[in-house]
Amino acid sequence: MNDEIIAQRDVIDTHDISSGVSAPPPVAARDAAAADNKKTSTDRDQQTVVPLFTSEECQSLRTRWETLQVSFVDEPRQSVERADQLISEAINGLTRGFSSQRERLEEQWHRGQDVSTEDLRVAFRRYRSFFDRLLSM
C-alpha cells in the first residue's frame, strides 16, 4: 500500500472516541491532507526511483516479452511457460544484482576498509526504491 493511500485511509478513519463510530473529517481538511501527502509521496518517489536493470537489460526483457505476447495466440500454453521462465530470469537477475552489491560492501568491511557513507547511501537508496515498488504491486 503506498503512502498516499495509507494517509488517505488514516485521515478518513478518524474515530469519535466517545461513540466508536467513524466520522469523516471536514472536506477541506481531507483535501488538504491528501494534497500534502500526494506531494510528499511524489517528491519521495522522484528521489528514490533507482533503475533495477540497465537500459540494455530492460530492452532485452521487453523484446522477449513482446515475442511471448505475440506467440500467445498460436501457442498459449508454451507462451505461459516461457513467461514464467522470463519472470524467473528477471527475479534471479535482481537477486544477483543485490547480492553482488552487498558482497562488494562486505568485502570492504572484512578487509577493514571504511565504506564511504555515499556508497552506503546509494545501496540503501536502491533497497528502498526496490522495497517501495515491491509493496506497491
Helices and strands as residue ranges (DSSP letters): H 3-12, E 15-16, E 21-22, H 27-48, H 55-71, H 76-110, H 117-135
